[in-house]
Amino acid sequence: MANRLEGFVVPASSAQRRMYFATALLPDSPVHIWGITFTVDGDLEIDRLERALRVIRGRHDALRITIHERDGEVFQAVHDVDETLVEVVEADGESFEERHDWARAEARRVVDVPFDLAAGPLWRTVVIRVAPRLHLLVISFHHVITDEISAQVFAEELRIGYTDPEALTEPVGQYSDFSLAENAAGVDPAGLDYWRGHLAGVQPARLPEDGRQGPDGIDGHRLPITLPENATEDFQEFCRDRGVSPFAGLLAVYFILLQRWAGTSDLTVGTQMFNRPDPESFRTIGFFANTVALRCQVAPGSSFGQFLEVVSETIHDALDHQDVPFEAVVDAMAPQRDAGRNPLFEAAISYASIDRQDTWALDGLQVTPIPEPTEAQRLEFSLVLDVRRLAGRVDLVIEYDRQRFSEAAMHRFGQAYGSLLQALCRAPDVPIAGIPTLDGAALAETLALGTDDVPPDDRVSVPAASAWDLFALTAATFPDREAVVAGGDRLTFAELADQARTMAADLRARGVRTGVLVGVCLPRRGDLIVAMLATWCAGGAFLLLDPQQPEARRRMFLAEAGVTLVVADESVTEVATGSVPGLLAGQAAAPAYVVFTSGSTGQPKGVLVDQASLVALATTQLAPMYARLPAGRQVNVGALSSVTFDVFVNHCLGMIAFGHRLLLLDEQERFDPRRLLARGADPATAIEVLDCNSSQMEILVDAGVLDVPYPPKMVLIGGESPSDRLWQRLHDQPGLIAFNMFGITECTIDSARAEIGEHPHPVAGRAAGTTRLYIVDDQMQLQPTLFVGEICIGGLGVAQGYVGQPAYTSERFVADPFSSAPGQRMYRTGDRGRLRPDGQLEFWGRLDDQIKVRGLRVEPGELEAALLRHPGIDRAAVLATDAGTPKAQLLAFIVVDEGAGELTPSAVREFLRGRLPSALLPDRVEVLDRFPATPNGKLDRAALLRLKPSAAEADAYRGSPPPTDPRARRLCEIVAEVVGVARADLDDNFFELGGNSLLAMMLSSRVDTVLGGELKLRTIFEARSLRDLLPDVDASA
């Protein structure tokens, strides 16, 4: 038949055209092959088999075609052929076992051999002789000529033809007639309108993918679902009582499980429908099946019984319009195409009720189908629930692409399907949202995974109700130890305690008591720590302010928190104070501190943390970590963090609770890799506990912080996901105790930790201390392990809430439905994640627009609100690039008011500089005439990110030629590499180019490595242009 076009030429059917182009995309893949292998016991007569197959071939023109394409038109040529159909192969091997194993392997190979559509034939029959009375029979077809019904027709005719070929005389319809009729009729306009309406605005749900990435193609696998005993029988009876088909019932459960797995209620599932136009066509071999997209909204408030009706109606409507070709529907919807994904759905379901054991039979022989292998190389979609309903029994198998989904995740998916199926039919009238995915045993197991695996006996128990109690105990134990070193200030524990008590008396005299907030606005020196401890000693709580912050921002924090007293070197501008009882009313525990985080509404939120949470952090989380250090020896804890970040309190706890020395580094040193590394030359000044965000740690590691004579003994990273490179460096460092910490301000700094040396690849950590980690769906149902949902945190670390914002507090701090203790609350983080079977937490992004930049949580809404306060700005949008890396940048896009005149990016930055901290200043400002919009009129944020930098941003300083001096030219190249711009000139300002504190650290380190120059951090901050950096670079070279 090779490439012959003589004979009857017929236009291809719509299904054949779809299959032709699908095959063209994967010409060497077995994905479009339908095959089956049997063990045949008895005297198989090859002549009788050949004769029966020839009769069947003659009866059905689909078995004699080849497929061709010319000028975009696909057609089939029907041939008169006489080739032998049965190929006989002798199994190889000395023993029976060897021959049998060889035959099984050869059968799998034969099934997967691709077909040449233009050469034909498009089906094959191979008999592998294992022994005189034992054969393997392999029959395979290209899907372009067959479907499930056609295979049933073929099997029945083979049974009859093997017994008596003359019995196959009744005429049958021909597939070519169907193709001609379909092409003549065209696409049904009413049917196409139905699908347009049914799928309007459809977006395929993005399923959580955690597979092993490999070469292009599909790495299919089959995983049987083990259902609870009698579950399918009970479910079928339930469906009969409800008057719905088992297929509708199983599909409804699938929809609900997908909703919980993908986190979206608008779901589309693909399936194949027979698409046979009349009863006669059910006796014809050919590719009739059509793919349809079944779309349903899973309404959490509806009962399962109500949802069953919706699904059943959806199926009936699809049956009424199944003749509309799938490709015509796709063309009408015009979705975004991706060669590796279906454009309308990500998950599919297949349903078969044909018993292969009964269907495939040969006279006088025992024919037994060989179970399909676990490898599913003929997988058409990346996730399929394969339903086989045979002899009253239902078998379920998950077929999936291992490049998309892990086996562990699919195993959990299958378990959850079985649990959900039972739970739904037991409570069909309960709202779907109230039906748990987990049964009792699985619920208890999952809750346990979200807790600390450190035994309670390994934690520290101290009689302390507050952080002051912890400090007083430490000071009494080690009075002569040095507690704080800050520049020229050196205080022992006894001196620190005396000064704190003296100041506390003065604070009490000024009205400080439990529930009163004290502002502390002092430089990084010893009396800063004195003021913090004194506030606690007096019973109050503090709000730390950075003297370098814009005054307007400090004033806003003070007013928002209701601060009436500020400890500072100089008077603070008058503020509007609030009612302290009103702001802190109803708090069960004594407050410890307030720290502000970025606010999505444009207003920062002050998080109130109480003393009980702080004590729990020290005694249940930090204590086991500090216990890893040499016993009885004081170590130096480096305080690198800004005082306005809660991590600064964590640094102080090493001194307060465990008697270690706090090195309070000044503003310049804490960002200067060279000065930090210089400390490692002397054991008295070396930082032995180093805690900073991952980006800063990577810069320090690259600069050599682990290679100094006295390197850190313990490092803690967090704030953002670490790079694989940093993780590997810390993992491989001999003798280093390294932890990755996950925490948020609203849950007292740290909630989970992972010891880096125990994990070869980055993980977020397991719940630490009293923390309880939950992954929930949008209805607050606990998700199984490896299911993605919102990360919620319970335990003693949960803060009291947001000062002065009761509505927002009640939205995020909610009752803990999984705790048996009365009154417990949990915090809804807004982060998406999942728990692994080992309890490790994984991050999967955000539910909202919050982003991580430079280790900080940034709400774009806060920066957008600040931009909109400019009288000339009409609209504003803020996005981030490279979030979670040292090169993360905030991009601000604005539309200027008509009549406002020209507004330059530099003018916008200058306006913001007096209102926001440097961490929130945008790295790039783009002035647009209008914002791009999506088809439904919403802001198209993806289109904003695709915009190239405007001339005002990219070329503002591009007038001068490149420097002629080699060192100056190399400096400009280094700056461009660090900041991530195409070019930097000597007249550029480092921060105007997009630099920030972390990138300044990186620049200093890179200049040291490449040019051998000592570029001080202060010089970078003070320089008006890169030209001002050259004297430092040249002087030290």
Residue pairs with C-beta under 8 A, 6 or more apart in sequence:
1 64
1 66
1 79
1 81
1 83
1 119
1 120
1 121
2 119
2 120
3 66
3 118
3 119
4 66
4 77
4 79
5 68
5 77
6 77
6 79
7 77
7 78
7 79
7 80
8 61
8 77
8 78
8 176
9 75
9 76
9 77
9 78
10 75
10 76
10 77
10 78
10 176
10 179
10 180
11 73
11 74
11 75
11 76
11 179
11 180
11 183
12 20
12 67
12 74
12 75
12 76
12 179
13 175
13 178
13 179
13 182
13 183
13 286
13 287
13 288
14 182
14 290
14 325
14 326
14 327
14 328
15 275
15 287
15 288
15 289
15 290
15 325
16 67
16 74
16 76
16 144
16 179
16 287
17 74
17 327
18 291
18 325
18 326
18 327
19 32
19 142
19 143
19 144
19 287
20 67
20 69
20 74
20 117
20 144
21 74
22 32
23 32
23 117
23 142
23 144
25 339
26 32
26 217
27 114
28 114
29 114
29 217
29 218
29 377
30 111
30 112
30 113
30 114
30 377
30 378
31 218
31 220
31 377
31 378
31 379
31 380
32 142
32 143
32 144
32 378
32 380
33 111
33 112
33 114
33 115
33 140
33 141
33 142
33 143
33 378
34 140
34 141
34 142
34 143
34 146
34 147
34 151
34 378
35 110
35 111
35 112
35 138
35 139
35 140
35 141
35 378
36 111
36 138
36 139
36 140
36 151
36 356
36 360
36 369
37 107
37 108
37 111
37 136
37 137
37 138
37 139
37 369
37 370
38 136
38 137
38 360
38 367
38 368
38 369
38 370
39 134
39 135
39 136
39 366
39 367
39 368
39 370
40 134
40 135
40 136
40 137
40 362
40 365
40 366
40 367
41 133
41 134
41 365
41 366
41 368
42 133
42 364
42 365
42 366
43 132
43 133
43 364
43 365
44 127
44 135
44 137
44 362
44 365
46 86
46 88
46 127
48 162
49 86
49 125
49 127
49 162
49 362
50 84
50 85
50 86
51 161
51 165
52 157
52 158
52 161
52 162
52 165
53 85
53 86
53 125
53 158
53 161
54 85
55 157
55 161
55 165
55 168
56 63
56 154
56 157
56 158
56 161
56 168
56 285
57 63
57 64
57 81
57 85
59 157
59 168
59 172
60 172
60 174
60 175
60 284
60 285
60 286
61 78
61 174
61 175
61 176
62 145
62 146
62 150
62 174
62 175
62 176
62 284
62 285
62 286
62 287
63 121
63 122
63 123
63 145
63 285
64 78
64 79
64 80
64 81
64 120
64 121
65 76
65 77
65 78
65 79
65 120
65 122
65 145
65 176
66 76
66 77
66 79
66 117
66 118
66 119
66 120
66 122
67 74
67 75
67 76
67 117
67 118
67 122
67 144
68 74
68 75
68 76
68 77
68 117
68 118
69 75
76 176
76 179
78 176
79 120
81 121
83 121
85 125
86 125
86 126
86 127
87 124
87 125
87 126
87 127
88 126
88 127
88 129
89 106
89 126
89 127
89 128
89 129
90 128
90 129
91 99
91 100
91 102
91 103
91 106
91 128
91 129
91 130
92 98
92 99
92 102
93 99
93 100
93 101
93 102
96 130
96 131
99 130
99 131
100 130
100 134
103 128
103 130
103 136
104 136
104 370
106 128
106 136
107 126
107 128
107 136
107 138
107 370
108 373
110 124
110 126
110 138
110 140
111 138
111 140
112 377
112 378
113 124
113 140
115 121
115 122
115 123
115 142
117 142
117 144
122 141
122 142
122 144
122 145
123 139
123 140
123 141
123 142
123 145
123 146
124 138
124 139
124 140
125 137
125 138
125 139
126 137
126 138
127 135
127 136
127 137
127 138
128 135
128 136
128 138
129 135
130 136
136 370
137 367
139 154
141 150
141 151
143 287
144 287
145 175
145 285
145 286
145 287
146 154
146 285
146 286
146 287
147 272
147 274
147 286
147 287
147 288
147 289
148 272
148 274
148 289
148 352
148 354
149 274
149 276
149 282
149 288
149 289
150 284
150 285
150 286
150 287
150 288
151 354
152 354
152 359
153 282
153 283
153 284
153 285
154 285
155 356
155 359
155 360
155 361
156 359
157 168
158 360
158 362
159 360
159 361
159 362
159 363
160 167
160 168
161 167
161 168
162 362
162 363
163 363
172 280
172 283
172 284
173 280
173 281
173 283
173 284
174 284
175 284
175 285
175 286
175 287
175 288
178 277
178 281
178 284
178 286
178 288
181 277
187 324
187 325
187 328
188 321
188 323
188 324
191 321
191 323
191 324
192 324
192 328
192 329
192 332
194 317
194 320
194 321
194 324
195 293
195 321
195 324
195 329
195 332
195 333
196 332
196 333
198 293
198 295
198 317
199 268
199 293
199 295
199 329
199 333
199 344
201 936
202 266
202 268
202 293
202 295
202 333
202 335
202 344
203 266
204 268
204 335
204 341
204 342
204 343
204 344
204 345
204 346
205 258
205 262
205 264
205 266
205 267
205 268
205 346
205 347
206 262
206 346
207 258
207 261
207 262
207 346
207 347
207 383
207 404
207 405
208 261
208 262
208 409
208 787
208 788
208 834
208 844
209 404
209 405
210 405
210 406
210 409
210 786
211 219
211 401
211 402
211 403
211 404
211 405
211 406
212 219
212 402
212 403
212 406
213 403
214 403
216 340
217 403
218 377
218 379
218 382
218 401
218 403
219 401
219 402
219 403
220 375
220 376
220 377
220 378
220 379
220 399
220 400
220 401
220 402
221 374
221 375
221 376
221 399
221 400
221 401
221 402
221 407
221 410
222 372
222 373
222 374
222 375
222 376
222 386
222 397
222 398
222 399
223 374
223 397
223 398
223 399
223 400
223 407
223 410
223 411
223 414
224 395
224 396
224 397
224 398
224 414
225 396
225 397
225 398
225 414
225 415
225 417
225 418
226 414
226 418
227 396
227 418
227 421
228 418
228 419
228 422
231 418
231 421
231 422
232 393
232 394
233 392
234 422
234 425
235 246
235 249
235 250
235 394
235 421
235 422
235 425
236 246
236 249
236 392
236 394
238 249
238 425
238 428
239 245
239 246
239 248
239 249
242 249
242 305
242 308
242 428
244 308
244 309
244 311
244 312
245 312
245 315
246 389
246 394
247 315
247 351
247 387
248 308
248 311
248 312
248 315
249 308
249 425
250 349
250 351
250 385
250 387
250 394
250 396
250 421
251 269
251 271
251 294
251 311
251 315
251 349
252 304
252 307
252 308
252 311
252 424
253 417
253 420
253 421
253 424
254 269
254 347
254 349
254 385
254 417
255 267
255 269
255 296
255 298
255 307
255 311
256 298
256 304
256 307
256 420
256 424
256 432
256 435
257 413
257 416
257 417
257 420
257 437
258 267
258 269
258 347
259 265
259 267
259 298
260 416
260 437
260 777
260 781
260 783
260 787
260 789
261 413
261 416
261 787
261 788
262 346
263 777
263 778
263 788
263 789
263 832
265 297
265 298
265 299
265 300
265 778
266 295
266 297
267 295
267 296
267 297
267 298
267 347
268 293
268 294
268 295
268 344
268 345
269 293
269 294
269 296
269 345
269 347
269 348
269 349
270 291
270 292
270 293
270 294
270 342
270 344
270 345
270 347
270 348
270 349
270 381
271 291
271 292
271 294
271 348
271 349
271 350
271 351
272 289
272 290
272 291
272 292
272 350
273 289
273 290
273 291
273 292
273 318
273 319
273 322
274 282
274 288
274 289
274 322
275 288
275 289
275 290
275 322
275 323
276 282
276 284
276 288
277 323
281 288
290 322
290 323
290 324
290 325
290 326
291 326
292 318
292 321
292 322
292 326
293 326
293 329
293 344
293 345
294 311
294 314
294 315
294 318
295 314
296 307
296 310
296 311
296 314
297 310
298 307
298 432
299 307
299 432
300 431
300 432
300 433
300 778
300 779
301 431
301 432
301 433
302 310
302 431
302 432
303 428
303 429
303 430
303 431
303 432
304 424
304 425
304 427
304 428
304 429
304 430
304 432
304 435
305 428
305 429
307 432
308 428
329 344
330 343
330 344
333 343
333 344
335 343
335 344
336 343
337 343
341 382
342 348
342 381
345 381
346 382
346 383
347 381
347 382
347 383
347 384
347 385
348 380
348 381
348 383
348 384
348 385
349 384
349 385
349 386
349 387
350 384
350 385
350 386
350 387
351 387
351 389
352 386
352 387
352 388
352 389
353 388
353 389
353 390
354 390
355 390
355 391
356 369
357 368
357 369
360 367
360 369
361 367
376 399
376 400
379 399
379 400
379 401
382 400
382 401
382 404
382 405
383 398
383 399
383 400
383 401
383 404
383 405
384 398
384 399
384 400
385 396
385 397
385 398
385 399
385 417
386 396
386 397
386 398
386 399
387 394
387 395
387 396
388 394
388 395
388 396
388 397
389 395
396 414
396 417
398 410
398 413
398 414
400 410
406 786
408 786
408 837
409 786
412 784
412 785
412 786
412 787
415 442
415 784
416 437
416 438
416 784
416 787
419 436
419 437
419 438
419 439
419 442
420 435
420 437
422 439
423 435
423 436
423 437
423 439
424 432
424 435
427 434
427 435
433 779
433 781
434 779
435 781
436 443
436 781
436 782
437 777
437 781
437 782
437 783
437 784
437 787
438 446
438 782
438 784
442 784
443 782
446 782
446 783
446 784
446 785
446 835
447 772
447 774
447 782
447 818
449 785
449 835
449 837
449 838
449 839
450 767
450 772
450 773
450 774
450 775
450 835
450 839
451 767
451 771
451 772
451 773
451 839
452 620
452 766
452 767
452 768
452 769
452 770
452 771
453 766
453 839
454 624
454 768
458 624
459 619
459 620
459 623
459 624
459 769
460 618
460 619
460 620
460 623
460 624
460 627
461 619
462 469
462 470
462 473
462 619
463 469
463 473
464 470
464 473
464 615
464 619
465 590
465 611
465 612
465 615
466 536
466 590
466 592
466 611
466 614
466 615
467 536
467 592
467 611
467 614
467 615
467 618
467 653
467 656
467 657
468 533
468 536
468 537
469 615
470 615
470 618
470 653
470 656
470 657
471 497
471 500
471 533
471 536
471 656
471 657
472 497
474 493
474 655
474 656
474 657
474 658
474 659
475 483
475 493
475 494
475 496
475 497
477 659
478 493
478 634
478 659
479 492
479 493
479 494
479 497
480 492
480 493
480 494
481 492
481 493
481 634
481 659
481 661
482 490
482 491
482 492
482 493
482 634
482 661
483 491
483 492
483 493
483 495
483 496
483 529
483 655
483 661
483 662
484 490
484 491
484 496
484 526
484 529
484 655
484 661
484 662
484 664
485 661
485 662
485 663
485 664
486 524
486 525
486 526
486 528
486 529
486 663
486 664
486 666
487 524
487 525
487 664
487 666
489 525
489 526
489 527
489 664
490 526
491 499
491 526
491 529
491 530
493 659
496 526
496 529
496 530
496 533
497 533
499 527
499 530
499 534
500 530
500 533
500 534
500 537
501 534
501 537
502 534
503 530
503 531
503 534
503 537
503 567
504 512
504 533
504 534
504 535
504 537
504 538
505 538
507 518
507 534
507 535
507 538
507 540
507 565
508 538
508 539
510 565
511 564
511 565
512 518
512 535
512 538
512 539
512 540
512 565
513 538
513 539
513 540
514 539
514 540
514 590
514 591
515 540
515 541
515 580
515 581
515 584
515 587
515 590
515 591
516 539
516 540
516 541
516 564
516 565
516 580
517 540
517 541
517 542
517 543
517 561
517 562
517 563
517 564
517 580
517 584
517 591
517 594
517 803
518 531
518 535
518 540
518 541
518 542
518 543
518 563
518 565
518 566
518 567
519 542
519 543
519 545
519 558
519 561
519 563
519 565
519 566
519 567
519 568
519 572
520 528
520 531
520 532
520 535
520 542
520 543
520 544
520 545
520 566
520 567
520 568
521 544
521 545
521 546
521 547
521 554
521 566
521 567
521 568
521 569
521 572
522 528
522 531
522 547
522 567
522 568
522 569
523 547
523 569
523 666
523 667
524 639
524 643
524 664
524 665
524 666
524 667
525 664
526 664
528 643
528 664
529 652
529 662
529 664
531 542
531 567
532 542
532 544
532 652
533 656
535 541
535 542
535 567
536 542
536 592
536 611
539 590
540 591
541 590
541 591
541 592
541 593
541 594
541 608
542 593
542 594
543 557
543 558
543 561
543 563
543 593
543 594
543 595
543 606
544 593
544 595
544 643
544 644
544 648
545 554
545 557
545 558
545 566
545 568
545 643
545 644
546 554
546 642
546 643
546 644
546 917
547 568
547 569
548 667
549 644
549 917
550 913
550 914
550 915
550 916
550 917
551 573
552 914
552 915
553 915
553 916
553 917
554 572
555 572
555 573
555 575
556 604
557 563
557 596
557 604
557 606
558 566
558 572
558 575
558 577
559 575
559 576
559 577
559 578
560 578
560 596
560 603
560 604
560 606
560 803
560 804
561 578
561 583
561 594
561 606
561 803
561 804
562 577
562 578
562 579
562 580
562 582
562 583
562 584
562 803
562 804
563 575
563 577
564 577
564 580
566 572
578 804
582 804
583 803
583 804
584 591
584 608
584 800
584 803
587 608
587 610
587 800
588 610
589 610
589 611
589 612
589 613
589 800
590 610
590 611
590 612
591 608
591 609
591 610
591 611
591 800
592 609
592 610
592 611
592 613
592 614
593 609
593 614
593 646
593 649
594 606
594 607
594 608
594 609
594 803
595 606
595 607
595 609
595 644
595 645
595 646
595 649
595 745
596 604
596 605
596 606
596 607
596 644
597 604
597 605
597 607
597 745
597 746
597 857
598 604
598 605
598 850
598 856
598 857
598 858
598 859
598 862
598 920
599 605
599 859
599 861
599 862
600 848
600 849
600 850
600 859
600 860
600 861
600 862
601 861
601 862
601 865
602 861
602 862
602 864
602 865
602 866
602 868
603 862
603 865
604 862
605 802
605 805
605 808
606 802
606 803
606 804
606 805
607 646
607 745
607 746
607 799
607 801
607 802
607 803
608 799
608 800
608 801
608 802
608 803
609 646
609 748
609 799
609 800
610 799
610 800
612 796
613 748
613 796
613 797
613 798
613 799
614 649
614 653
614 748
616 748
616 769
616 770
616 795
616 796
616 797
617 650
617 653
617 748
617 749
617 750
617 769
617 797
618 653
618 656
618 657
619 657
619 769
620 768
620 769
620 770
620 796
621 750
621 753
621 768
621 769
621 771
622 650
622 653
622 654
622 657
622 658
622 750
623 657
623 658
625 714
625 716
625 737
625 739
625 753
626 654
626 658
626 660
626 689
628 714
628 737
629 635
629 688
629 689
629 713
629 714
629 737
630 713
634 659
634 660
634 661
635 660
635 661
635 688
635 689
635 713
636 660
636 661
636 663
636 685
636 686
636 687
636 688
636 689
637 651
637 654
637 655
637 660
637 661
637 662
637 663
637 687
637 688
637 689
637 691
638 651
638 663
638 665
638 676
638 687
638 689
638 690
638 691
639 648
639 651
639 652
639 662
639 663
639 664
639 665
639 670
640 651
640 665
640 670
640 676
640 690
640 691
640 692
640 696
641 647
641 648
641 650
641 651
641 670
641 691
641 692
642 648
644 917
645 856
646 745
646 748
646 749
647 691
647 718
647 719
647 749
649 749
650 691
650 749
650 750
651 662
651 691
652 662
654 660
654 662
654 689
655 661
655 662
660 689
663 679
663 685
663 687
665 676
668 675
668 1016
668 1017
668 1018
669 675
669 676
670 676
671 997
671 1000
671 1001
671 1017
672 1001
672 1004
672 1016
672 1017
673 699
673 700
673 703
673 705
673 1001
673 1004
673 1005
673 1008
674 703
674 1004
674 1005
674 1008
674 1014
674 1016
676 687
676 700
676 705
677 700
677 703
677 704
677 705
677 708
679 685
679 686
679 687
679 708
680 686
680 687
680 705
680 708
680 709
680 710
680 711
681 708
681 709
681 710
682 710
683 710
686 708
686 710
686 711
686 712
687 712
688 710
688 712
688 713
688 714
689 712
689 713
689 714
689 715
689 716
690 697
690 700
690 705
690 712
690 714
690 715
690 716
691 715
691 716
691 717
692 700
692 716
692 717
692 719
692 855
693 717
693 718
693 719
693 720
693 854
693 855
694 717
694 718
694 719
694 720
694 721
694 722
694 723
694 726
694 855
695 719
695 720
695 854
695 855
695 885
695 886
695 888
695 998
696 855
696 998
696 1001
697 715
697 717
697 722
697 726
698 722
698 723
698 725
698 726
698 886
699 886
699 998
699 1001
699 1002
699 1005
700 1001
701 726
701 729
701 730
702 1005
703 1005
703 1008
705 711
705 712
706 712
706 729
706 733
706 736
711 736
712 736
713 735
713 736
713 737
714 736
714 737
714 738
714 739
715 730
715 736
715 737
715 738
715 739
716 738
716 739
716 740
716 741
717 726
717 730
717 738
717 739
717 740
717 741
718 740
718 741
718 742
718 743
718 750
718 855
719 852
719 855
719 856
720 852
720 855
720 884
720 885
721 762
721 764
721 843
721 884
722 740
722 762
723 762
723 885
724 761
724 762
727 740
727 756
727 761
727 762
730 736
730 738
730 756
730 757
731 738
731 756
731 757
731 759
731 760
736 757
737 755
737 757
738 755
738 756
738 757
739 753
739 754
739 755
739 756
739 765
740 753
740 754
740 756
740 762
740 763
740 764
740 765
741 750
741 752
741 753
741 765
742 750
742 751
742 752
742 753
742 764
742 765
742 841
743 749
743 750
743 751
743 752
744 751
744 793
744 827
744 829
744 857
745 799
745 857
746 793
746 798
746 799
746 812
746 813
746 827
746 829
747 771
747 793
747 795
747 797
747 798
747 799
747 827
748 797
748 798
748 799
749 797
750 768
750 797
751 767
751 768
751 771
751 773
751 793
751 795
751 797
752 764
752 765
752 766
752 767
752 768
752 771
752 773
752 841
753 765
753 766
753 768
754 763
754 764
754 765
754 766
754 840
759 840
763 836
763 840
763 841
763 842
764 833
764 840
764 841
764 842
764 843
765 840
765 841
766 773
766 838
766 839
766 840
766 841
767 773
767 795
767 839
767 841
769 795
769 796
769 797
770 795
770 796
770 797
771 793
771 794
771 795
771 797
772 793
772 794
772 795
772 816
772 818
772 819
772 826
773 791
773 792
773 793
773 835
773 841
774 782
774 791
774 792
774 793
774 794
774 818
774 826
775 782
775 783
775 787
775 788
775 789
775 790
775 791
775 792
775 833
775 834
775 835
776 782
776 783
776 789
776 790
776 792
777 783
777 787
777 789
777 790
778 789
778 790
780 817
782 818
783 789
783 834
785 834
785 835
785 836
785 837
786 834
786 835
786 836
786 837
787 834
788 832
788 833
788 834
788 844
789 832
789 833
789 834
790 828
790 829
790 830
790 831
790 832
790 847
791 829
791 831
791 832
791 833
791 841
791 843
792 826
792 827
792 828
792 829
793 826
793 827
793 829
794 816
794 818
794 819
794 824
794 825
794 826
794 827
798 813
798 825
798 826
798 827
799 813
799 827
800 813
801 809
801 813
802 808
802 809
802 812
811 828
812 827
812 828
812 830
813 825
813 826
813 827
813 828
814 825
814 826
814 827
814 828
815 824
815 825
815 826
816 824
816 825
816 826
818 826
819 826
830 846
830 847
830 848
830 850
831 843
831 845
831 846
831 847
832 843
832 844
832 845
832 846
832 847
833 841
833 842
833 843
833 844
834 841
834 842
834 844
835 841
835 842
836 842
849 859
849 860
849 861
850 857
850 858
850 859
850 860
851 857
851 858
851 860
851 880
851 883
852 858
852 883
852 884
852 888
853 880
853 883
853 888
853 889
853 890
853 919
854 886
854 888
854 919
854 996
854 997
854 998
855 998
856 919
858 880
858 890
858 919
858 920
860 877
860 878
860 879
860 880
861 878
862 920
863 876
863 878
863 890
863 892
863 912
863 916
863 920
863 922
864 876
864 877
864 878
866 912
866 915
866 916
866 920
867 873
867 876
867 878
867 892
867 894
867 908
867 912
868 875
868 876
869 915
870 903
870 908
870 911
871 897
871 900
872 896
872 897
872 900
872 901
872 903
873 894
873 895
873 896
873 897
873 900
873 903
873 908
874 894
874 895
874 896
874 897
874 898
874 900
875 894
875 895
875 931
876 892
876 893
876 894
876 895
877 892
877 893
877 894
877 931
877 939
877 941
877 944
878 890
878 891
878 892
878 893
878 922
879 890
879 891
879 893
879 941
879 944
879 945
880 888
880 889
880 890
880 891
881 888
881 889
881 891
881 945
882 888
882 889
882 980
886 998
886 999
886 1002
887 978
887 979
887 980
887 999
889 923
889 924
889 980
889 994
890 920
890 921
890 922
890 923
890 924
891 922
891 923
891 924
891 926
891 944
891 945
892 908
892 922
892 924
892 925
892 926
893 925
893 926
893 928
893 931
893 944
893 947
894 903
894 908
894 925
894 926
894 927
894 928
895 927
895 928
895 929
895 930
895 931
896 903
896 927
903 927
904 927
904 952
905 924
905 925
905 926
905 927
905 952
905 953
905 956
906 956
906 992
908 922
908 925
909 921
909 922
909 925
909 992
912 920
912 921
912 922
913 921
918 996
918 997
919 996
919 997
923 994
923 996
924 949
924 953
924 994
925 953
926 947
926 949
926 950
926 953
927 950
927 952
928 947
931 939
931 940
931 944
932 939
932 940
932 943
932 944
933 939
933 940
934 940
948 954
954 981
954 982
956 992
957 985
957 987
957 988
957 992
958 983
958 985
960 985
960 986
960 987
962 969
962 972
962 985
963 969
963 972
963 985
963 986
967 1011
967 1030
967 1033
967 1034
967 1037
968 986
968 1027
968 1030
970 1010
970 1011
971 1007
971 1011
971 1026
971 1029
971 1030
971 1033
972 983
972 984
972 985
972 986
972 988
972 1026
973 984
974 1003
974 1006
974 1007
974 1010
974 1011
975 984
975 988
975 990
975 993
975 995
975 1003
975 1026
976 982
976 983
976 984
977 1006
978 995
978 999
978 1002
978 1003
978 1006
979 990
979 993
979 994
979 995
979 999
980 994
981 993
981 994
984 993
984 1026
985 1026
986 1025
986 1026
986 1027
986 1030
987 1025
987 1026
987 1027
988 1025
988 1026
989 1023
989 1024
989 1025
989 1026
990 1000
990 1003
990 1020
990 1023
990 1026
990 1029
995 1003
995 1020
1000 1017
1000 1020
1000 1021
1001 1017
1003 1015
1003 1020
1004 1015
1004 1016
1004 1017
1004 1020
1007 1013
1007 1015
1007 1033
1008 1014
1008 1015
1011 1033
1011 1037
1012 1036
1012 1037
1013 1032
1013 1033
1013 1034
1013 1035
1013 1036
1013 1037
1014 1032
1014 1036
1015 1029
1015 1032
1015 1033
1015 1036
1016 1032
1019 1028
1019 1029
1019 1032
1020 1029
1022 1028
1023 1029
